[in-house]
Amino acid sequence: MNLNHSSGLLHRLFALLRSERRAMLAGVLVAVLGTLAGIALIAVSGHFITAMALAGASGAAINYYTPAALIRLLAIVRTLGRYLDRLITHDATLRLLARLRGWLFGKLAPLAPARLAALHSTALFSRLRADIDALEHIYLGVAIPLLSALAVMLGTLTVVLVYLPWLGAGLLVLFMASAWWLPAWTWRSGQAPGSESVACTDMLRELADDGLRGRAELVLFGAEAMHAERIAAITTKQQAARRKLDTLQAIGSAGVMLTAQCALIGALLLGLPALHAATLAAPDLVMLALLLPAAFESIAPLPDAWAQLGASLLCAQRVFALADTPPAIEEPISAPPPASSTDLAIRQLRLRYDDAPSWALDGLELDLPQGARLALVGPSGAGKSSLLAALLRFYPYQGSITLGGIPLEQWQGDDVRARIAVVEQQPYLFDASLRENLRLGCPDASDEMLHTAIAQACLHDYVASLPHGLDTWIGENGIRVSGGEARRIAIARALLLDAPILILDEPTEGLDAVTASTLYESLAALAQGRSLLLITHRLGKLSALVNEVAVMRDGSIAEGLSVAAYQARGATAAPAMPAALDRQALNVP
Ligand SMILES: Nc1ncnc2c1ncn2[C@@H]1O[C@H](COP(=O)(O)OP(=O)(O)OP(=O)(O)O)[C@@H](O)[C@H]1O
C-alpha cells in the first residue's frame, strides 16, 4: 500500500468521522496534556530534590515554594489528565464505533442478498466486526499514541536543546530511530505474517461456524476428526505467523529501550563534562537524566502503533471496498405515482445469477391480476424462487415487470415489499422473542393485533401452551420451534404486514399430513381478499386455494391451465408439455 493510497484511506476515514471530531480532539488534548504533565513531573521533581539536597548540604537558601507549587500543579494535571483521558477518549471511541457500525450497516443493507450471496455470512460479519474494531483502534491505538509521542519528542527536544545542544542533535537521531526507522522496519517485516494471520483467522471462523452448524452431519458421517485436523492445520499456520509478529514486536520494544539507554549514556557523557566545566548545574543534569527515559517510555508504544496503523489501513481498504460495491438494484430517486391497482404483469423476464452459465429465468411471461389466485408449479430448478427474487427486487433482471401498471424499476424496493407479503419455504426466524419476530411484519402492532394474527395463523393453541407466551425466545433461526410452527409464525407475520399480494413458497413441503392440514386453514385465512401466487412442486390439497395453474419449466412458463384441467390430468408432479395450452386464462402469449 503506497503513501498516497494510505493517506487517501485515512482522509476518507476521518471525513466519515467528522461529526465526532470535537470528542476526538478533546480526547487527544487531554491525553497529550496528561502525558506531558507526567513526564514534566518526573523531571521537575528530580530537579527539585537535587537542588534541595545540594542546598541542604551547602546551607544555601532556596526558593522551594515555586517548584513545590509546580510539582503539585503537575501532579494534579497528570491525575486529572489520566482520569479525563480514560473518560473522554473511551467515550469518543464508543461514539466512533457506533458511527462506523451504523454507516456500514447502511451500506451493506442494499447489497443483500444479491451482492452478499457469494460471501460466507459468518466469516463476512465476524470479519467486518473485527475490521470496524480495527478502524476504531486507529484513534485509540494509533492517533493518540502518535500525537502524544510527537508532543513529548518536541517538548523534550526543546528542553534538551536549551541545556545541551549537542545532546539535542543526538537525541533527534535517536528519536528518528525509535519513532520512525525502527517502527517502519517492523511494519514492513510484519506485513506478510500479518496478512497470513488475518487470513488464518478468517478461515478458522468459517471452519468453526461450519463445524457448529453442521455438527450433526459431521458426527453422522464420522467426519469430526477430519474437520478437527483441518482446524489444527490452520491453527498451526496461524501460530507460526503470530510467532513472527511477536518476535518483531519484541525487537521493536527492545530497540526503543536500547535507544533510551543510548540517550541516557549520551546525556551523562555530555552532561558530566559540562557539569565539571560548570556550564551545567547538577539539578539540571539530574533533570535531563530523568527526562530522557520518561520521554522514551512514551515512544515505546510507537512500533506497535505503526504496526496497528498498517493492519487498520488494510481493514479500512476492505471495509471501503465492500461499502463502495454498487447495489445490484439501483433505487429510484423519486417515489412512483400512486398505483390504482395491484395487477402484476411480467413480460420477457430474464434473470441470470453472477457467474452462472445459463439463465435462471428465460423469457418468462405471466399475469397476476388483482385478486387472482394462481399456482406456479414446476420441477426443482425450474426458476420459481428466482421469479420471487426478481419480483421482490432482490436481483436485477431483463424484460419488464409492472405493478399496478408501473414498471418495478420506478418503485422503491421497500414499497414493493410492503405490497407483496411472502411466506418463504424456510422462513428465517430471528434469535429473539416470538413478539419481536412477529412485529417484523408491523413494528407498531399491539399485543391484541398479534393475538388476532396468531389466531388466524392457527397458532393460538401453541402460543397458549407457552409459559412465557409472546415473550418466548425462539432461538437462533427458530431452533426452538418445529418446522410447522415456524411456517405458521411466518404466516402470522405476513398477515400483520397486510399486503395486497401474497406469495407462498412451498408452504406445506416437508410437513406431515396433520400439520399440513392445520396450515392449510391458516393459508386460506391469509389468502382472503388478496392476490395469491402459490409456488410449489405439487399442488395436492392446496389446489383449493387457487383458480389457475401455471407450469414452469427451464425458466419460463411452459403452459397455463385451469385447476380442473390440471387435476383432470391427475398430475401430482410437473406434467409434460401438453398439446393444448390454455394460455389465454393466464394471459400468456
Ligand atoms: N444464488 C444463485 N446463484 C447461482 N445460481 C442459482 C442461484 N440460485 C438459483 N440458482 C440456479 O438457478 C436455477 C433456478 O433456481 P431456483 O431456485 O429459482 O429454482 P426453483 O424452481 O425455485 O427450485 P426448487 O423448487 O428446488 O426451489 C437453478 O439452476 C439454480 O441452480
The ligand as a Gaussian input file, in Angstrom:
#p B3LYP/6-31G(d) Opt

LIG

0 1
 N      -27.811000     -17.719000      -5.956000
 C      -27.686000     -18.462000      -7.056000
 N      -26.552000     -18.417000      -7.775000
 C      -26.413000     -19.123000      -8.907000
 N      -27.365000     -19.931000      -9.414000
 C      -28.521000     -20.043000      -8.742000
 C      -28.741000     -19.318000      -7.524000
 N      -29.988000     -19.615000      -7.097000
 C      -30.507000     -20.482000      -8.000000
 N      -29.627000     -20.730000      -8.970000
 C      -29.846000     -21.572000     -10.155000
 O      -30.952000     -21.024000     -10.875000
 C      -31.805000     -22.030000     -11.343000
 C      -33.226000     -21.828000     -10.841000
 O      -33.196000     -21.986000      -9.403000
 P      -34.470000     -21.712000      -8.497000
 O      -34.026000     -21.789000      -7.097000
 O      -35.129000     -20.468000      -8.961000
 O      -35.367000     -22.956000      -8.872000
 P      -36.680000     -23.473000      -8.141000
 O      -37.640000     -23.785000      -9.219000
 O      -37.109000     -22.486000      -7.117000
 O      -36.124000     -24.780000      -7.451000
 P      -36.699000     -25.502000      -6.118000
 O      -38.088000     -25.919000      -6.454000
 O      -35.792000     -26.655000      -5.945000
 O      -36.631000     -24.499000      -5.018000
 C      -31.195000     -23.357000     -10.905000
 O      -30.458000     -23.873000     -11.981000
 C      -30.263000     -22.978000      -9.762000
 O      -29.145000     -23.836000      -9.730000

